[in-house]
Amino acid sequence: MSNEKWVKSLAREMGGMLIRLRHKRNWSQEKVAFAAQEKGYSLSRSTIQRMEKGEAGSMSLENLCFYCAALGVNPRQILPLHEPVDAE
């Protein structure tokens, strides 16, 4: 798989995990944004929307941590677990 396809695939997978976490709490995107902003994190609803769509450019480590902090979960929960792959 090319690097670009790998990045897009991983971003989509992580976006799906974010949606599941949010739905598990029965929260809207607006509620996540508000909770993040209440804690002092700059995370807008439009950024949340892009993250959940799996847009790789919105999946910064900072945004992922802000999203998880708003939900009160460890960011490791959204990291996909895969078998280690040998470097080529």
VMD Tcl script that draws the C-alpha trace (Angstrom):
set ca {
  {0.00 0.00 0.00}
  {1.36 3.44 -0.87}
  {2.08 5.91 1.91}
  {-0.79 8.17 0.80}
  {-3.29 5.30 0.87}
  {-1.94 4.15 4.24}
  {-2.39 7.63 5.73}
  {-5.93 7.94 4.36}
  {-6.85 4.48 5.61}
  {-5.50 5.16 9.09}
  {-7.22 8.57 9.26}
  {-10.58 7.00 8.28}
  {-10.14 4.26 10.89}
  {-9.33 6.77 13.61}
  {-12.23 8.99 12.55}
  {-14.56 6.02 12.99}
  {-13.16 5.41 16.46}
  {-13.79 9.04 17.40}
  {-17.39 8.78 16.23}
  {-17.93 5.60 18.25}
  {-16.52 7.23 21.39}
  {-18.76 10.25 20.90}
  {-21.87 8.17 20.20}
  {-21.13 5.99 23.23}
  {-21.61 9.11 25.34}
  {-24.58 10.25 23.24}
  {-22.82 13.56 22.54}
  {-23.13 15.83 19.52}
  {-20.11 17.33 17.80}
  {-21.12 20.66 19.31}
  {-21.03 19.18 22.81}
  {-17.51 17.82 22.23}
  {-16.36 21.23 20.96}
  {-17.95 23.00 23.93}
  {-16.41 20.56 26.42}
  {-12.98 21.01 24.83}
  {-13.28 24.79 24.88}
  {-14.43 24.74 28.52}
  {-11.16 22.95 29.33}
  {-9.17 25.57 27.43}
  {-8.53 23.57 24.24}
  {-9.08 25.18 20.86}
  {-11.15 22.58 19.04}
  {-13.97 23.75 16.81}
  {-16.96 21.79 15.59}
  {-15.70 22.11 12.01}
  {-12.37 20.54 13.02}
  {-14.24 17.76 14.81}
  {-16.31 17.19 11.67}
  {-13.17 16.93 9.53}
  {-11.53 14.57 12.04}
  {-14.56 12.29 12.10}
  {-14.63 12.24 8.29}
  {-11.08 10.96 8.47}
  {-9.39 13.94 6.85}
  {-5.73 13.25 7.54}
  {-4.78 16.93 7.77}
  {-7.08 17.44 10.74}
  {-5.68 14.45 12.66}
  {-2.88 16.28 14.42}
  {-1.71 14.78 17.68}
  {-2.82 17.97 19.39}
  {-6.37 17.77 17.98}
  {-6.64 14.09 18.87}
  {-5.57 14.81 22.45}
  {-8.01 17.75 22.70}
  {-10.86 15.57 21.41}
  {-10.07 12.79 23.88}
  {-9.66 15.25 26.77}
  {-13.12 16.67 26.02}
  {-14.56 13.16 26.28}
  {-12.42 12.29 29.30}
  {-10.69 9.33 27.67}
  {-7.07 8.33 27.25}
  {-5.92 9.14 23.68}
  {-4.50 5.61 23.43}
  {-8.10 4.39 23.12}
  {-8.36 5.77 19.61}
  {-5.07 4.38 18.35}
  {-5.69 1.38 16.14}
  {-3.86 -1.73 17.26}
  {-2.12 -3.63 14.50}
  {0.50 -6.31 14.39}
  {4.02 -4.88 14.11}
  {5.29 -4.75 10.56}
  {8.95 -5.15 9.64}
  {10.46 -2.05 8.04}
  {11.29 -2.50 4.38}
}
mol new
graphics top color blue
foreach p $ca { graphics top sphere $p radius 0.5 }
foreach p [lrange $ca 0 end-1] q [lrange $ca 1 end] { graphics top cylinder $p $q radius 0.2 }
display resetview
